[in-house]
Amino acid sequence: MSTPAVLVPRRTAIDPAPLGIALVAILAGAWYLAQQVGPRQAALWVVGALLGISLYHAAFGFTSAWRVFIADGRGAGLRAQMLMLAVGVALFFPALAAGTLFGNPVKGLVSPAGTSVVVGAFIFGIGMQLGGGCASGTLYTVGGGSTRMLVTLAAFIAGSLVGTAHMPFWTSLPQLQPVSVVAALGLAPALVLNWLLFALIAAVTVVVEKRRHGRLVAAHVQPARGSRWLHGPWPLMAGALALVLLNFATLALAGRPWGVTSAFALWGAKVAALAGVDVASWPFWMTKANAAALAAPVSHDITSVMDIAIVLGAMLAAALAGRYAPVWRLPLRSLVAAVVGGLLLGYGARLAYGCNIGAYFSGIVSGSLHGWLWLVAAFAGNVAGTRLRPLFGLEVERLRPTAC
């Protein structure tokens, strides 16, 4: 007589408590912003929540995608990023060339390319690997219940504040004037050039992956329970398309593309001001736009509103997936890495005029030359950061070789 199989209880498909909290917070936030700021701010809040859901359900991480390519030659994540960028420039470049979208004025995130971008992006790249995430990755993993990433986020905010204090020095170093390839080359040549570069990068990942593994390695996707689109996980390419469409929605609503880290600097400055630090006298916070942001409520800051909504959207997605389960015990070395990585992330993002979203994703789809410079320098930083991870007890994912 055979032994009966032991039935292991499966986790419920939904975690009701965090799901309810996230839903109520998202709906209440949208209502509040519509009443106190305006319907456009409420719409951006909803876009932020959808970004959080998309990031979590697709597990769309810039950090892990770069790490597995650097360490193991697997390029599916990088190819998804190239698809995202290729679709992005097709949507953004015509709107930016026209200067309007649906009758509203729009402009790209075009920043100077120079010393501060090289240094800042390299530092940011190291921080990505030690902190365990990029800017968007930090937000969606915090929303998903990662207590370690709360530490990274706090250090990210602190590093961003310090970066604003040092910006006059870094901006005094050699740099080019802001360059838009759309304005410099024209719409059609800019599109063709970018598509060729995306195709080249994707082709390189294919060559490297086949040389390392003999084939393209299929990404492991956990089987869906119930509706894949509701509970996750989503295919990586679906996540890439969702992010670019939501970034385009941000352009339509905010008049500029999606950004993340300027809010961290603002939060740090507001906390420092409450503690008695005269941040308003710092040159960075004396510019018209930054001074206005510092003086206004956080609810009026587009980036802050979207960042908070990303956290709530990711919390909702984690609850729908039945995976919202914070763990409060952290190994000491991992905790130290989170602090060091977060400080590097925050400081580097300020120097580089943005992060993986504001400088890399939104910078490139804006046609900004500094976005490409950021990509090269940040990738080099990720190489260094990947090599440093084992010193802090952090995993570097590699596939085991298969037997012939």
Secondary structure, DSSP 8 states (H G I E B T S, - for coil): ------------S--HHHHHHHHHHHHHHHHHHHHHT-HHHHHHHHHHHHHHHHHHHTT--HHHHHHHHHHH---HHHHHHHHHHHHHHHHHHHHHHHTEETTEE--------BHHHHHHHHHHHHHHHHHTS-HHHHHHHHHTT-HHHHHHHHHHHHHHHHHHHHHHHHHTS-B----BHHHHH-HHHHHHHHHHHHHHHHHHHHHHHHHHHSS---------SS-HHHH----HHHHHHHHHHHHHHHHHHHSS----THHHHHHHHHHHHHTT--GGGSGGGGSHHHHHHHHS-GGG-HHHHHHHHHHHHHHHHHHHTT---------HHHHHHHHHHHHHHHHHHHHTTS-IIIIIIHHHHTTBHHHHHHHHHHHHHHHHHHHHGGGGT-----------
